[in-house]
Amino acid sequence: MSKIKVNEVENRTGSTLTLGKSGTTIQMACGATQTGFGRTGTVDWCTTAKTAPFTSVSGNGYFINTSGGAVTVTLPSSPSAGDIVSIKDYADTFDTNAVTVGRGGSKIGGLCLDATLNTEGDSITLVYVDGTKGWLNIQTDDTVQANLFVAATGGTITTCGDFKVHTFTSSGCFQVTSAGQPSGSTKVDYLVVAGGGAGGRDAGAGGGAGGLRIGAITVPGPSSPLVAPGGLPVSVQTYPITVGAGGATNSSPGCVAGSGANSIFSTITSAGGGGAGGQGNGSVNGSPGGSGGGASPGTAGSGNTPPVSPPQGNNGGSKTGGTASGGGGGGATAVGSNATSCQGAAGGNGLDVSPIFGSAPQPFYQTDVPTAGPTANGTFAGGGGGGPRGPAYAPGYTAQGGDGGGGDGRGTGTESGYEGVVNSGGGGGGGPAGASPSTAGAGGSGIVIIRYKFQ
């Protein structure tokens, strides 16, 4: 068989160029593109089944195997009239794992929406017509449906009934591939918890919890007034996710501890928890933040700073009487307690989010830590407990961290306050006075959880 290699073929005379003779089939290689011919009504089929997301090429047909999971097919961008793409269910599994047909910037059936193929054995042939209708299915059985529900990727994804839950324990991206429709879903529930503040040293106070902001499309009653109703609308785009780190402990007495870092999803920013003060060589104030850091004595940090509605946290506690001891850090639902004796004060409790995100156990709730407030029940953002005067005055004493990962303050062992629980937003516990060295607990890192109805 001979082969001719040229870049361009032109007719010598007239306006007609004939390729082949009558009865001859002219075949294009799979993956090759053509323009200017208009719709021929036929496609070249790629016989290697697709199992991963890909962008289609005009003139090709694709067998898609979704037995291992859903697949997204993106139509060609900037199509010309007559461009054609075909799709066929390879393993009769579209009903189990649907195919999303990304519109590639053009309309499908006159709508600015991606399409879904979710019928067993589905096959379609789409032809691009014009800017008004875009891609139309020319097969008799029109099985192309617009996506009714939000679809997305990113984080650790779990399924809970009709809902998908995306959990981010570190920074990443939440990529929305379908914005859905009002008859399905167009919004998401969210939980955005910032990093908790660190506890103070030397009769130090407890660190403030990271700011907690939560929103839900439907708020089941009774529900906390901290839950913003209505959820958050999303569009087809990539949303950067920031998960705030916990605050670091201070390096010397008389210094305020480190505050936590912010967590961010879309328009929702939760402020890091305020670092705690310690007695040291004088009073050191607690820092403001999502929840305020405690003080010993000094002035406790204010919560819900900067202010948002519903509020993201509460004030820290201080020392109102007695000898050296630390106030508790503020929590999502309660202020930090004030210390009145040699013993440190308890941190403020966090929020139980299980009415929105499901009863415990859930894989995205944190594991309980014996030296901090409980988290496995679905509670986040507890304040750290304050440190006592010291082991000689409060032997074996532990100031309870707030429910939701707030670290306990303590006066025995290594003479260090306990850390806030990782990915809880809990504040760190305060360290005792009269010990050398006297250290405190770091704040727990934050978390971002996003939930939406997918079927």
C-alpha positions as CSV (number, residue, x, y, z in Angstrom):
1,M,0.0,0.0,0.0
2,S,1.4,3.4,-1.0
3,K,1.3,6.6,1.0
4,I,1.2,10.2,-0.1
5,K,2.3,12.9,2.3
6,V,1.1,16.5,1.6
7,N,0.0,19.5,3.6
8,E,-2.6,20.7,1.2
9,V,-4.7,19.5,-1.7
10,E,-6.3,21.9,-4.2
11,N,-8.5,21.4,-7.2
12,R,-7.0,22.5,-10.5
13,T,-10.2,23.9,-12.1
14,G,-13.8,24.3,-11.1
15,S,-15.3,24.4,-7.5
16,T,-15.5,20.7,-6.8
17,L,-12.7,18.5,-5.4
18,T,-13.5,14.7,-5.4
19,L,-11.7,12.3,-3.1
20,G,-11.9,8.7,-4.1
21,K,-14.4,7.1,-6.5
22,S,-18.0,6.1,-6.1
23,G,-18.3,3.4,-3.4
24,T,-15.0,4.3,-1.7
25,T,-15.0,4.9,2.1
26,I,-12.7,7.6,3.3
27,Q,-11.6,7.0,6.9
28,M,-10.0,9.5,9.4
29,A,-7.7,8.1,12.1
30,C,-9.1,8.1,15.6
31,G,-8.1,11.3,17.3
32,A,-7.7,13.2,14.0
33,T,-9.9,16.4,13.6
34,Q,-11.7,17.8,10.7
35,T,-13.2,21.2,10.0
36,G,-15.3,22.7,7.3
37,F,-17.1,19.6,6.1
38,G,-20.3,20.1,8.1
39,R,-22.0,17.2,9.8
40,T,-21.5,13.8,8.0
41,G,-23.7,11.9,10.5
42,T,-20.9,9.4,11.2
43,V,-18.0,9.2,13.6
44,D,-14.8,7.2,14.0
45,W,-15.0,5.0,17.2
46,C,-12.1,4.8,19.6
47,T,-12.3,1.2,20.7
48,T,-10.2,1.6,23.8
49,A,-12.8,2.3,26.6
50,K,-12.3,5.5,28.6
51,T,-12.2,5.2,32.4
52,A,-10.9,8.6,33.4
53,P,-11.9,12.2,32.7
54,F,-11.0,13.4,29.2
55,T,-11.8,16.1,26.6
56,S,-13.5,14.8,23.5
57,V,-12.6,15.5,19.9
58,S,-15.1,16.3,17.1
59,G,-15.6,13.3,14.8
60,N,-15.0,10.7,17.4
61,G,-17.1,8.2,19.2
62,Y,-16.1,6.9,22.7
63,F,-16.9,3.8,24.7
64,I,-16.9,4.8,28.4
65,N,-16.5,2.3,31.2
66,T,-17.8,3.6,34.5
67,S,-17.6,0.3,36.4
68,G,-14.7,1.7,38.4
69,G,-16.3,5.1,39.1
70,A,-18.0,8.1,37.5
71,V,-16.3,9.8,34.4
72,T,-16.5,13.3,33.1
73,V,-16.4,14.0,29.3
74,T,-15.8,17.6,28.3
75,L,-17.1,18.6,24.9
76,P,-14.7,20.5,22.5
77,S,-14.3,24.2,23.2
78,S,-15.1,26.8,20.4
79,P,-16.9,24.2,18.3
80,S,-18.0,24.8,14.7
81,A,-21.4,24.0,13.2
82,G,-21.5,20.3,12.3
83,D,-19.0,19.1,14.9
84,I,-20.1,15.7,16.2
85,V,-19.3,13.5,19.3
86,S,-20.8,10.1,20.2
87,I,-20.8,8.3,23.6
88,K,-21.7,4.7,24.5
89,D,-22.0,2.9,27.8
90,Y,-19.3,0.2,27.6
91,A,-20.2,-1.9,30.6
92,D,-23.9,-1.0,31.2
93,T,-23.0,0.9,34.4
94,F,-24.1,4.4,33.7
95,D,-27.0,3.8,36.1
96,T,-24.5,3.1,38.9
97,N,-21.8,5.6,38.0
98,A,-23.1,8.3,35.8
99,V,-21.2,10.2,33.1
100,T,-21.1,14.0,33.3
101,V,-20.9,15.7,29.9
102,G,-19.1,19.0,30.4
103,R,-20.4,21.6,28.0
104,G,-17.0,23.0,27.3
105,G,-18.3,26.6,27.3
106,S,-21.2,26.0,24.9
107,K,-24.9,25.2,25.5
108,I,-26.3,21.7,25.6
109,G,-29.9,21.6,24.4
110,G,-30.1,25.3,24.7
111,L,-29.1,25.4,28.4
112,C,-25.9,26.6,30.0
113,L,-25.6,23.4,32.0
114,D,-23.6,20.3,32.0
115,A,-25.5,17.1,31.2
116,T,-25.8,13.7,32.9
117,L,-26.0,10.2,31.4
118,N,-27.4,7.9,34.1
119,T,-29.3,5.3,32.2
120,E,-27.9,1.7,31.8
121,G,-26.7,1.1,28.2
122,D,-27.0,4.8,27.3
123,S,-25.7,6.0,23.9
124,I,-25.9,9.5,22.5
125,T,-24.7,11.5,19.4
126,L,-24.3,15.2,19.9
127,V,-24.0,17.6,17.0
128,Y,-23.1,21.3,17.5
129,V,-25.8,23.4,15.7
130,D,-25.4,27.0,16.7
131,G,-25.0,29.4,19.6
132,T,-28.7,29.2,20.5
133,K,-29.1,25.5,21.0
134,G,-25.5,24.5,21.1
135,W,-25.1,20.7,21.2
136,L,-28.2,18.6,20.3
137,N,-28.6,14.9,20.6
138,I,-29.7,13.5,17.2
139,Q,-30.6,10.1,18.4
140,T,-34.3,9.3,18.8
141,D,-34.1,8.4,22.5
142,D,-33.1,11.7,24.0
143,T,-31.4,10.6,27.3
144,V,-29.4,13.8,27.8
145,Q,-30.4,15.4,31.1
146,A,-29.1,18.5,32.8
147,N,-27.3,18.0,36.1
148,L,-29.9,18.5,38.8
149,F,-27.4,18.4,41.7
150,V,-24.1,19.9,42.8
151,A,-21.1,17.8,41.9
152,A,-17.5,18.5,43.1
153,T,-14.1,17.1,43.8
154,G,-11.5,17.8,46.5
155,G,-10.6,16.8,50.0
156,T,-11.6,13.5,51.5
157,I,-15.1,12.6,50.2
158,T,-17.6,10.5,52.1
159,T,-21.2,9.6,51.4
160,C,-23.9,10.0,54.0
161,G,-27.4,9.0,52.6
162,D,-28.2,11.4,49.7
163,F,-25.3,13.7,50.7
164,K,-21.6,14.0,49.8
165,V,-19.3,15.4,52.4
166,H,-15.9,16.9,51.5
167,T,-13.5,17.1,54.5
168,F,-10.3,19.3,54.4
169,T,-7.8,18.7,57.2
170,S,-5.2,20.7,55.3
171,S,-5.4,23.4,52.7
172,G,-6.5,22.3,49.2
173,C,-9.1,23.0,46.5
174,F,-12.9,22.4,46.3
175,Q,-13.7,22.1,42.6
176,V,-17.3,22.4,41.6
177,T,-18.0,20.6,38.3
178,S,-21.8,21.1,38.3
179,A,-23.7,23.9,40.0
180,G,-27.0,21.9,39.9
181,Q,-30.5,23.2,39.5
182,P,-33.1,24.5,42.0
183,S,-35.1,21.2,41.6
184,G,-32.0,19.3,42.8
185,S,-29.3,21.3,44.7
186,T,-27.5,24.6,44.1
187,K,-26.1,25.3,47.6
188,V,-23.8,23.6,50.1
189,D,-23.7,23.3,53.9
190,Y,-20.4,24.3,55.4
191,L,-18.3,24.2,58.6
192,V,-15.2,26.4,58.7
193,V,-13.1,26.2,61.9
194,A,-9.9,28.2,62.3
195,G,-6.8,27.2,64.3
196,G,-7.0,27.5,68.1
197,G,-4.8,29.8,70.1
198,A,-2.0,28.5,72.3
199,G,-2.2,28.4,76.1
200,G,-0.1,30.7,78.3
201,R,2.8,29.6,80.5
202,D,3.6,30.3,84.2
203,A,0.1,30.2,85.7
204,G,-1.0,30.7,82.1
205,A,-4.5,31.0,80.8
206,G,-6.2,28.8,78.2
207,G,-6.0,29.6,74.5
208,G,-9.1,30.7,72.6
209,A,-10.8,28.4,70.2
210,G,-10.6,29.0,66.5
211,G,-13.5,30.9,65.1
212,L,-16.4,28.6,64.1
213,R,-18.7,29.5,61.2
214,I,-21.4,27.1,60.1
215,G,-24.2,27.3,57.6
216,A,-26.9,25.0,56.5
217,I,-29.5,24.9,53.7
218,T,-32.1,23.4,56.0
219,V,-31.7,24.0,59.8
220,P,-33.3,21.2,61.8
221,G,-34.9,22.3,65.0
222,P,-34.0,22.9,67.6
223,S,-30.7,24.3,66.3
224,S,-28.0,26.6,67.6
225,P,-28.4,30.3,66.8
226,L,-24.8,30.0,65.6
227,V,-26.0,28.2,62.4
228,A,-26.5,30.6,59.5
229,P,-29.6,29.5,57.5
230,G,-29.7,29.1,53.7
231,G,-26.4,27.5,53.0
232,L,-23.9,28.9,50.5
233,P,-24.6,29.1,46.7
234,V,-21.8,27.6,44.5
235,S,-20.9,27.9,40.8
236,V,-18.7,25.9,38.5
237,Q,-15.2,27.0,39.6
238,T,-12.4,26.1,41.9
239,Y,-12.6,27.3,45.5
240,P,-9.2,27.5,47.3
241,I,-9.5,26.1,50.8
242,T,-7.3,27.3,53.6
243,V,-7.1,25.3,56.9
244,G,-5.6,27.4,59.7
245,A,-2.7,26.1,61.9
246,G,-2.9,26.2,65.6
247,G,-1.0,28.9,67.5
248,A,2.5,28.2,68.8
249,T,3.4,28.4,72.5
250,N,5.5,31.4,73.8
251,S,9.2,31.0,74.4
252,S,9.4,32.9,77.7
253,P,7.3,33.9,80.7
254,G,5.6,37.3,80.4
255,C,4.8,36.9,76.7
256,V,1.4,36.3,75.1
257,A,1.1,33.0,73.3
258,G,0.6,32.6,69.6
259,S,-2.8,33.0,68.0
260,G,-4.3,30.5,65.6
261,A,-4.4,31.1,61.8
262,N,-7.6,31.8,59.8
263,S,-9.5,29.1,57.8
264,I,-11.2,30.2,54.6
265,F,-13.8,28.8,52.2
266,S,-15.3,31.1,49.5
267,T,-16.7,34.2,51.3
268,I,-16.5,32.5,54.7
269,T,-13.4,33.4,56.8
270,S,-13.1,32.1,60.4
271,A,-10.6,34.0,62.5
272,G,-7.8,32.2,64.4
273,G,-8.3,31.8,68.2
274,G,-6.6,34.3,70.4
275,G,-3.4,33.4,72.2
276,A,-3.4,33.3,76.0
277,G,-1.6,35.4,78.6
278,G,0.5,34.2,81.5
279,Q,1.5,35.7,84.8
280,G,5.2,35.7,84.2
281,N,6.7,39.0,85.5
282,G,3.4,40.7,85.4
283,S,-0.1,40.5,83.9
284,V,-0.2,39.7,80.2
285,N,-3.5,40.2,78.3
286,G,-5.1,37.5,76.2
287,S,-5.3,38.2,72.4
288,P,-8.6,38.7,70.6
289,G,-9.7,36.3,67.8
290,G,-12.4,33.9,66.7
291,S,-12.6,33.2,70.5
292,G,-10.5,35.2,72.9
293,G,-7.5,33.9,74.7
294,G,-7.7,33.8,78.5
295,A,-5.6,36.0,80.9
296,S,-3.8,35.7,84.2
297,P,-4.6,38.2,85.6
298,G,-4.8,40.9,82.9
299,T,-7.6,41.4,80.4
300,A,-9.0,38.4,78.5
301,G,-9.1,38.6,74.7
302,S,-12.4,39.3,73.1
303,G,-14.2,36.8,70.9
304,N,-16.0,37.2,67.5
305,T,-13.1,39.4,66.4
306,P,-13.6,40.6,63.6
307,P,-17.3,40.6,64.2
308,V,-19.6,38.4,62.0
309,S,-23.2,37.3,62.3
310,P,-23.9,34.7,63.6
311,P,-21.0,35.2,66.0
312,Q,-17.9,32.9,65.6
313,G,-16.9,32.7,69.2
314,N,-16.7,34.1,72.7
315,N,-14.5,36.0,75.1
316,G,-11.8,34.4,77.2
317,G,-11.8,34.3,81.0
318,S,-9.4,36.0,83.4
319,K,-8.5,35.8,87.2
320,T,-10.9,37.6,89.4
321,G,-9.4,36.7,92.8
322,G,-7.1,34.5,94.8
323,T,-3.6,33.6,93.9
324,A,-1.9,32.9,90.6
325,S,-4.0,30.9,88.1
326,G,-5.2,31.2,84.6
327,G,-8.6,31.9,83.1
328,G,-10.1,29.6,80.5
329,G,-10.0,30.3,76.7
330,G,-13.3,31.2,75.0
331,G,-15.2,28.6,73.0
332,A,-17.7,28.6,70.2
333,T,-20.7,28.5,72.5
334,A,-19.4,29.8,75.9
335,V,-17.0,32.3,77.4
336,G,-13.9,31.0,79.2
337,S,-14.4,30.6,82.9
338,N,-12.7,33.0,85.4
339,A,-10.2,31.7,87.8
340,T,-10.8,32.5,91.5
341,S,-8.3,30.3,93.4
342,C,-5.0,28.4,92.9
343,Q,-6.7,26.2,90.3
344,G,-7.0,27.2,86.7
345,A,-10.4,27.7,85.1
346,A,-12.2,25.6,82.5
347,G,-12.3,26.6,78.8
348,G,-15.6,27.5,77.1
349,N,-17.4,24.7,75.3
350,G,-17.5,24.4,71.5
351,L,-20.4,23.6,69.2
352,D,-22.0,20.2,68.5
353,V,-22.5,20.2,64.7
354,S,-24.1,16.7,64.5
355,P,-27.6,18.2,63.9
356,I,-26.3,19.4,60.5
357,F,-23.6,16.9,59.6
358,G,-25.0,13.7,61.1
359,S,-25.0,11.8,64.4
360,A,-21.8,10.3,65.6
361,P,-19.8,8.4,64.6
362,Q,-18.9,10.1,61.4
363,P,-15.5,9.6,59.7
364,F,-14.9,13.4,59.6
365,Y,-15.4,13.9,63.4
366,Q,-12.1,13.8,65.4
367,T,-11.1,11.1,67.8
368,D,-11.4,11.8,71.5
369,V,-8.2,12.7,73.3
370,P,-8.2,12.0,77.1
371,T,-6.4,15.3,77.8
372,A,-8.8,17.5,75.9
373,G,-12.6,18.2,75.6
374,P,-14.5,15.5,73.6
375,T,-14.6,15.7,69.9
376,A,-15.9,12.3,68.6
377,N,-19.5,13.3,69.3
378,G,-19.1,16.0,66.6
379,T,-18.1,19.0,68.7
380,F,-15.5,21.6,67.5
381,A,-13.8,24.7,68.8
382,G,-13.5,24.3,72.6
383,G,-11.4,26.8,74.6
384,G,-8.2,25.7,76.5
385,G,-8.2,25.2,80.3
386,G,-6.2,27.5,82.5
387,G,-3.0,26.6,84.3
388,P,-3.0,26.4,88.2
389,R,-0.7,28.2,90.7
390,G,1.6,25.1,90.7
391,P,1.9,21.5,91.8
392,A,2.7,22.6,95.4
393,Y,-0.6,24.3,95.7
394,A,-2.9,22.3,93.3
395,P,-1.2,18.9,93.2
396,G,-2.6,16.8,90.4
397,Y,-5.1,19.4,89.4
398,T,-6.3,19.6,85.8
399,A,-8.4,22.4,84.4
400,Q,-10.8,21.0,81.9
401,G,-10.5,22.1,78.3
402,G,-13.8,23.0,76.6
403,D,-15.8,20.3,74.7
404,G,-14.5,20.4,71.2
405,G,-10.8,19.8,71.5
406,G,-9.8,22.4,74.1
407,G,-6.6,21.2,75.8
408,D,-6.6,20.8,79.6
409,G,-4.4,23.0,81.8
410,R,-2.4,20.9,84.3
411,G,0.0,21.1,87.2
412,T,1.8,17.8,87.3
413,G,4.0,15.6,85.1
414,T,6.1,17.6,82.7
415,E,4.4,20.7,83.9
416,S,3.0,21.5,80.5
417,G,-0.5,22.4,79.4
418,Y,-2.0,20.0,77.0
419,E,-2.4,20.8,73.3
420,G,-5.7,21.4,71.5
421,V,-6.8,18.5,69.4
422,V,-5.6,18.5,65.8
423,N,-8.3,19.6,63.3
424,S,-10.7,20.6,66.1
425,G,-9.8,24.3,66.4
426,G,-9.4,23.7,70.2
427,G,-7.3,26.1,72.2
428,G,-4.2,25.0,74.1
429,G,-4.1,24.4,77.8
430,G,-2.2,26.7,80.2
431,G,0.9,25.7,82.1
432,P,1.3,26.1,85.9
433,A,3.3,28.5,88.0
434,G,6.2,27.4,90.3
435,A,7.6,24.8,87.9
436,S,10.7,24.9,85.9
437,P,10.4,24.9,83.0
438,S,6.7,25.8,82.8
439,T,5.3,25.4,79.2
440,A,1.9,25.4,77.7
441,G,-0.1,23.6,75.0
442,A,-0.2,24.7,71.4
443,G,-3.5,25.3,69.7
444,G,-5.2,22.7,67.6
445,S,-5.4,23.1,63.8
446,G,-8.7,23.9,62.1
447,I,-10.9,22.1,59.6
448,V,-13.2,22.8,56.7
449,I,-16.2,20.5,55.9
450,I,-18.6,21.0,53.0
451,R,-21.8,19.0,52.4
452,Y,-24.3,18.9,49.6
453,K,-27.1,16.8,48.2
454,F,-26.0,14.8,45.2
455,Q,-29.0,12.7,44.4
